[in-house]
Amino acid sequence: MKNEKQIKIDGYKCIKLDEWKTEWKAEKVKYVIGKAEDEEFPLFYAKVQRVNDNDDLIDDDYIFEYDHKPERSAVEDDFIDEWGQRDLDRRERKMPVPENDIIHMICI
């Protein structure tokens, strides 16, 4: 349809179905849900962006794929889960590993 806005999410041409903003951890979070146009089976994508007051990106995009149109709350929950996992991964990369643990890992 002509009134539907076309967007790209993770390289996929989509029809925009929903868009909203929230504030989270003193930041703004932008959400958009789209339905892929070129897929044999209907797939839905959500893109989440953490932005500052000037709408500049703070982090990489968070992309989620669904086999049904997700509720806003599901996308928000998926974002929080993914953000937590990324944060945990960043912290683990920064933590030094004691030498005896390295030797133990090599011996196993």
Secondary structure, DSSP 8 states (H G I E B T S, - for coil): -TTS-EEEETTEEEEEEEEEEEEETTEEEEEEEEEESS-SS--EEEEEEEE-TT--BSS--EEEEESS---HHHHHHHHHHHHHHHHHHHHHHHS---HHHHHHHHH-
